[in-house]
Amino acid sequence: MGTASHASGATSPTAAAIAAVCAVLVLSSSVAPAAAKMFCGSCDDICTASCIYADTIPRACAPQCDGCSPEACQSCLQDLRQECLTSCGDSCRKNCT
């Protein structure tokens, strides 16, 4: 009922946070292929480790999680993780062997 009301107001900060997190994670994950080849069958594992367990995403969502509703915090975390997984997966599949 009230969940869509925050969507338009949170779009810009969330989009900026997504861009920042993805840039950091793509840059950090691009170092990994230089050290060891990424196998296409490992993309899901690599991206899960980079996106789900990374502390970068909670830090990027801190403004939404500090003093906001738990729904806003969870929404930010889930949105950033999904964007990260998508971006990482695309990059991994493009560069894997």
Buried (B, 14 or more C-beta within 10 A) or exposed (E): EEEEEBEEEBEEBBEEBBEBBBEBBBEEBEEBBEEEEBEEEBBEEBBBBBBEEBEBBBBBBEBBBEEBEEEBBEBBBEBBBEBBBEBBBEBBEEBBE
